[in-house]
Amino acid sequence: MKKPSCFCTIFTQVSLCFALYLALNLGQPIYSNRSDSRALDLYFISVRGGFRPLKQQTHLLKLMEKVAKFYNVSFVVNTSELGEDDPLMQNGTMLFPSLKVPWFTTRTSKGHGESYFHEQIKIPFGNTLDIIGVDTGSLQDSMLTGPSREIGQNQLHWLSKTLEATSSNWRMAVGFHPLVVCEENKEQVKAKQFYEPLHHIFVKFGVNVYLSGQGCSKHVNHVNVVYIGNPTPRENESYFTSVKGKSVFNGELVNGFLLHRVSSLEIVIYFINSAGEVVHKTVLQQTGKKVM
């Protein structure tokens, strides 16, 4: 009998490793795959807040709590237009022990005061992650005249100064509205006019990720900023992550959230569906800022 060649043996081993990788990362429960080698990494959850039917909200919060407990989640980022009044945040911190961690939540004030924030989070080996919440409602109003315009301009000035002063390894901006909005039946998308100044600030000061609470983002004008939308409770809505002008995922969502793993070298973002399974993973690497 002819012995298998060395090439075939290596090919078989590589194939088995790849199959194992897929099995561990896609379509499997997220709370059963933690690696001890990543125990020092920072984990946090981001979720879109808002109103949900009680049964749907309870299911989502129970799943978030299970993941938060398993990964020792440090905080939750809530992409909401309601801020501290968001019902998902209120019920989560009140009823679920593992979710009684800091919640950083966005708000769309629409001209009723300043609603942006800056949190600097320590990650292993002396590195830091900036979480910067922007009030996209006031930026939308900044196209108008009067006090609304002044609030929007003040925010842009604050954002520029904040980013210029920080030396963090990672910079993630968070807002309720997407910066680019998909147009139906068209491959390309265009940015809304009132978000262009914000987009240019991100590029100028090296923001790595913009996380929004709704809509879809199929196109990125500059390669060093990744735009990603949080899952929404509406059925038949598409979810996208984009880089270099290309959509890398498109699927139907019902009631999921994102789990983020942050190390000094990479950010990995897992989309968790309502069954608690990983259905997509985005990897942002510090060297070259590539997305896989």
Secondary structure in CASP SS format (residue, H / E / C, confidence):
PFRMAT SS
TARGET T0000
AUTHOR 0000-0000-0000
METHOD secondary structure of the structure
MODEL  1
M C 1.00
K C 1.00
K C 1.00
P C 1.00
S C 1.00
C H 1.00
F H 1.00
C H 1.00
T H 1.00
I H 1.00
F H 1.00
T H 1.00
Q H 1.00
V H 1.00
S H 1.00
L H 1.00
C H 1.00
F H 1.00
A H 1.00
L H 1.00
Y H 1.00
L H 1.00
A H 1.00
L H 1.00
N H 1.00
L C 1.00
G C 1.00
Q C 1.00
P E 1.00
I H 1.00
Y H 1.00
S H 1.00
N C 1.00
R C 1.00
S C 1.00
D H 1.00
S H 1.00
R H 1.00
A C 1.00
L C 1.00
D C 1.00
L E 1.00
Y E 1.00
F E 1.00
I E 1.00
S E 1.00
V E 1.00
R E 1.00
G C 1.00
G C 1.00
F C 1.00
R C 1.00
P C 1.00
L H 1.00
K H 1.00
Q H 1.00
Q H 1.00
T H 1.00
H H 1.00
L H 1.00
L H 1.00
K H 1.00
L H 1.00
M H 1.00
E H 1.00
K H 1.00
V H 1.00
A H 1.00
K H 1.00
F H 1.00
Y H 1.00
N C 1.00
V C 1.00
S C 1.00
F C 1.00
V E 1.00
V E 1.00
N E 1.00
T E 1.00
S C 1.00
E C 1.00
L E 1.00
G H 1.00
E H 1.00
D H 1.00
D C 1.00
P H 1.00
L H 1.00
M H 1.00
Q H 1.00
N H 1.00
G H 1.00
T H 1.00
M H 1.00
L H 1.00
F C 1.00
P H 1.00
S H 1.00
L H 1.00
K C 1.00
V C 1.00
P C 1.00
W E 1.00
F E 1.00
T E 1.00
T C 1.00
R E 1.00
T C 1.00
S C 1.00
K C 1.00
G C 1.00
H C 1.00
G C 1.00
E C 1.00
S C 1.00
Y C 1.00
F E 1.00
H E 1.00
E E 1.00
Q E 1.00
I E 1.00
K E 1.00
I E 1.00
P C 1.00
F C 1.00
G C 1.00
N E 1.00
T E 1.00
L E 1.00
D E 1.00
I E 1.00
I E 1.00
G E 1.00
V C 1.00
D C 1.00
T H 1.00
G H 1.00
S H 1.00
L H 1.00
Q H 1.00
D H 1.00
S C 1.00
M C 1.00
L C 1.00
T C 1.00
G C 1.00
P H 1.00
S H 1.00
R H 1.00
E H 1.00
I H 1.00
G H 1.00
Q H 1.00
N H 1.00
Q H 1.00
L H 1.00
H H 1.00
W H 1.00
L H 1.00
S H 1.00
K H 1.00
T H 1.00
L H 1.00
E H 1.00
A H 1.00
T C 1.00
S C 1.00
S C 1.00
N C 1.00
W E 1.00
R E 1.00
M E 1.00
A E 1.00
V E 1.00
G E 1.00
F C 1.00
H C 1.00
P C 1.00
L C 1.00
V E 1.00
V E 1.00
C C 1.00
E C 1.00
E C 1.00
N C 1.00
K C 1.00
E C 1.00
Q C 1.00
V C 1.00
K E 1.00
A E 1.00
K C 1.00
Q H 1.00
F H 1.00
Y H 1.00
E H 1.00
P H 1.00
L H 1.00
H H 1.00
H H 1.00
I H 1.00
F H 1.00
V H 1.00
K H 1.00
F C 1.00
G C 1.00
V C 1.00
N C 1.00
V E 1.00
Y E 1.00
L E 1.00
S E 1.00
G C 1.00
Q C 1.00
G C 1.00
C C 1.00
S C 1.00
K C 1.00
H C 1.00
V C 1.00
N C 1.00
H C 1.00
V C 1.00
N C 1.00
V C 1.00
V E 1.00
Y E 1.00
I E 1.00
G E 1.00
N C 1.00
P C 1.00
T C 1.00
P C 1.00
R C 1.00
E C 1.00
N C 1.00
E E 1.00
S E 1.00
Y E 1.00
F C 1.00
T E 1.00
S E 1.00
V E 1.00
K C 1.00
G C 1.00
K E 1.00
S E 1.00
V C 1.00
F C 1.00
N C 1.00
G E 1.00
E E 1.00
L E 1.00
V C 1.00
N C 1.00
G C 1.00
F E 1.00
L E 1.00
L E 1.00
H E 1.00
R E 1.00
V E 1.00
S C 1.00
S C 1.00
L C 1.00
E E 1.00
I E 1.00
V E 1.00
I E 1.00
Y E 1.00
F E 1.00
I E 1.00
N C 1.00
S C 1.00
A C 1.00
G C 1.00
E E 1.00
V E 1.00
V E 1.00
H E 1.00
K E 1.00
T E 1.00
V E 1.00
L E 1.00
Q E 1.00
Q C 1.00
T C 1.00
G C 1.00
K C 1.00
K C 1.00
V E 1.00
M C 1.00
END
